Each structure stands twice: as C-alpha cells, then as structure tokens.
C-alpha cells in the first residue's frame, strides 16, 4: 500500500482558512494527483452524465419536470433557461472512475447510465433533506421547497428516485440488475440514516454519542459514495471481493467527506458553499464535530452544551463556533478525516493494486478532503 500513501501526501484535511502552500508532487507518482486533475475528472463526468440526466428529467410530467429542472439549476422558477449547474458530480465521477480503474475506457462508457442513476438518487435525497432540515439555500439560490412548497419538492424527489431505478431497469448491460438492487438497498440505508439524523435532533446534546452520529453519517453520506464505487466495479465485471472493497473505499472516503463538510459548514466561505455560514449551528445540528466537542469534557464543551440547550440567536453563532473549536471539535474532525482516508486507501489498494489504474479514484479521494466549499 506504500505507493498509495504517496497520493495523500500532505495533511489532507486542513480547514479552509488554515490551508498552507501545498508541497511539490511526489516525483515517482505515476500521474499528478491534484485539484486540477480532479476538476478535469469532474468536468468530464458532468459532460458524460448530464445529457442522460437531462433526458430523464425531460421525460417527467410537466409539473414535476419544472421543479426538477429548477433544482438541477437548468431553469429558473418561471421556466426560463438558467446558467446554473447541477452540482459537483462527485458521485457519478466515482462510478465512472471505478469502472475505468477495473475495466478501462469501455467500462467507463458502459457505466454512464449507472452514474446518472446515482446522481438522481443523490438529488432525491437533497430535495427531501432540504424540506426536513428547512434549508433555504442550495447551490447559491433558494431551495425547491421555498419556491414550490413542501409537497411539490417531496414529490419531485420521489420522481427522481423512480427515474434512477428506471434508468437501470432499461439498461441492457448485464450488471444492471445487480446495480439496481444495490442502489435500492442504498436508498433504504439513506432513509434510515436520515431518520436517525432527525431523531438525534430531538435529544439533548449530552445524550448523543459519537457512535450514533458516525453510524448516521455512514448511512447518509458514506453509503451512496460506497454504492457509486461499487456500481462502477459491477459494470467493469469485477469480482465480488473487488466490488465490496470499492464499496468500503467509498464509505470511508464518504465519512472523510462528511467530516470536512461539517468543518466547511461552520467555517467555510458562503460565497463558495452556496449556504449561509453556521447554518448547522443555528439549527443545533448534532454534526460529527459538534458531538465530538460536546464529549471532550472540557470547559468549552460545557459552554457549548449551554449554547446548544437554548434556541440560537444570530449573535450566538460566533460564540458557538468558537466553543466547538476550543473544545477540540475542529481538530478532531481533521484527524478523523485523515484516518478515514488511510482506511479508504487500504481498501482501494486491495481492489485496484496498480496505483496508475487507480489514479482517478485517488484524485477524487484527495479532492473531497481538500475542498473548501
């Protein structure tokens, strides 16, 4: 696994405003693993997947089509064209990169429908989560429920999930049946994770354990990234061990992703994230780093517990963020994210022993733990 470890060469999880100059690339790396390469992979994935996504959405009845087109950033609320984008495409890029790592360019091309299906499921979950969490902003504009109402946003999310399964059901590829079953299982896990997330919000701060929130994060975030990698492996004709190893890689990378997402949610730049700073703190979310801070037993943890026990006022956000940091939540999240990436690389090395073949997956793994928005 030594060659894989060179891929994450500097601490991969520095918080947005603590980033330092990045070191020069390692000389013996088979391909440059950097933000530019990841951006090219993501852009290529979007080019391949967007036409399939757009065609699927265009097939919806008019009322649902309008909401979905707005959510993806392709139209304004009044139906006029928009110049927005449909997100970073991390999950479909993982499908395509996994297929390419194990089966080459032909497998990547064959997996485009599966990649689109994963992205549809991701957006189904976003539409529903925004309603449940009452998030008012996504991708730099109002969320669908704030524009069309709760009912319409929920129904639009339901249709995206149905479209995902239809894409796989209509795919003649021999792996499509197994992919559909795996994606359906993933949706069940996503829903269970969201249920846990909502249930945890009703508990007092001191009643929530790290094991609970880690399990919730694996279900809500890790499961779909793992499924994305597993679907790519299925379309490449990988062995059962290879499919499971890539699922495990995606799950561990997904937890690292969520840990960094929690950091960005508090200290990230709203101009880059598309969401107001401190939204999770304002909603008193039991995020991973908040629960870790609360469990630290420090004076700052006690201050944080007092703040979390009361409704949030705007003037409390800075004090709450400072308490999280002083209680060690931020540092804990960064260390944990690095540890999860080490585990992820171990699984990846088992599935794809050749680091050159795994270059796309390595680039995406590094991207999710280096991003600042």
Secondary structure, 3 states (H helix, E strand, C coil): CHHHHCCCCCCCCCCHHHCCCCCCCCCCCCCCCCHHHHHHHHHHHHHHHHHHHHHHHHCCCHHHHHHHHHHCCCECCCCCECCCCCCCCHHHHHHHHHHHHHHHHHHHHHCHHHHHHHHHHHHHHHHHHHHHHCCCEECCEECHHHHHCHHHHHHHHHHHHHHHHHHHHCCCCCCHHHHHHHHHHHHHHHHHHHHHHHHHHCCCHHHCCHHHHHHHHHHHHHHHHHHHHHHHHHHCCCCHHHHHHHHHHHHHHHHHHHHHHHHHHHHCCHHHHCCCCCHHHHCCCCCHHHHHHHCCCCHHHHHHHHHHCCCCCHHHHHHHHHHHHHCCHHHHHHHHHHHHHHHHHHHHHHHCCCCCCCHHHHHHHHHHHHCCC
